[in-house]
Amino acid sequence: MFAKFCRLFSQKQPVSYTGVLTHTFYWLTSPANDLVYKNPNYKPVEGQPGVAIYCVHGTADRPAAFTRIAERLIEQGLPDDVESIHLVSFEGRGQGLSIKNFSNQLIGKVKINKHKRVILIGHSRGGLVATQAAEDLAEEGDVDPLLCMGICAPYLGSYLARWPLSWFSSSVSEMEEDSPFLDKLNEKLATSKIPYHFIEALRDGIVLENHGYAESYLKQHPDALSRYGRHGHLSIMSSHALVEDMAKLIRNVLNPPPEKVSEPVNVTVHESWGGHLIEEYQPGF
């Protein structure tokens, strides 16, 4: 019945609206505790720990925000060395905790599960939590953050993060535009060795265009940004195209394509010119 209603609604409304509806449905009907999805294709390799993917929801959301992404990633077929996908919950919701506090909770879950190789994915504030955790894990050295993705995460802040909400919540104040927390985080990403990928929804009314990535990182890695024109802040989580791109990123990080090696060419010196000519050169190619 719900699926039929969504199909009817989607015929009349843009996907940025219908995605909000489906996201809200999952929010209302989902549990608030951690959820774990096992990769049926996982093949343990002796001496090599498996990879765990951790998904971090945003403010006032629940772990099930990543349900469709997790299920679709598994349907598409994850690499054999991916062991599981974890949709994490947090203690102290609604108590005004800082991003660092949520990050420490995430790191604690990784260590309790004894994972040594992780991929971190976060939506909205969760993207900042995942980023902070990735940098802290890399600094500690016990866990290897292989990839971090921020989906509609306010790396440059959000105009909605302001007083009076910022007075009640440390994480909201940290998401203010030009906040000291964001300045410090972006400064850290300027020299980070962790692969990052930023995702913006161009109909996002919460994290505006050009606010969903770390400028310092993107200057050095111009391919680290993807944009989706039809989606908003919540509907992006139901995007099939997003999942396809995420799956490619995960595969490329875990199983990098071989670098193209250019074939040697014959070089000769033309007597009348004195310069180098490539003998195999063909005009137009």
HELIX and SHEET records of a PDB file:
HELIX    1   1 PHE A    2  LYS A   12  1                                  11    
HELIX    2   2 VAL A   15  THR A   29  1                                  15    
HELIX    3   3 PRO A   63  PHE A   66  5                                   4    
HELIX    4   4 THR A   67  GLN A   76  1                                  10    
HELIX    5   5 ILE A   99  ILE A  112  1                                  14    
HELIX    6   6 ARG A  125  GLU A  140  1                                  16    
HELIX    7   7 LEU A  165  PHE A  168  1                                   4    
HELIX    8   8 SER A  170  GLU A  174  1                                   5    
HELIX    9   9 PRO A  180  LEU A  189  1                                  10    
HELIX   10  10 GLU A  215  LEU A  218  1                                   4    
HELIX   11  11 SER A  235  SER A  238  5                                   4    
HELIX   12  12 HIS A  240  LEU A  254  1                                  15    
SHEET    1   A 7 LEU A  35  LYS A  38  0                                        
SHEET    2   A 7 VAL A  82  VAL A  88 -1                                        
SHEET    3   A 7 VAL A  51  VAL A  56  1                                        
SHEET    4   A 7 ARG A 117  HIS A 123  1                                        
SHEET    5   A 7 ASP A 144  ILE A 151  1                                        
SHEET    6   A 7 TYR A 196  ALA A 201  1                                        
SHEET    7   A 7 LEU A 225  TYR A 228  1                                        
SHEET    1   B 2 VAL A 267  VAL A 269  0                                        
SHEET    2   B 2 HIS A 276  ILE A 278 -1                                        
END                                                                             
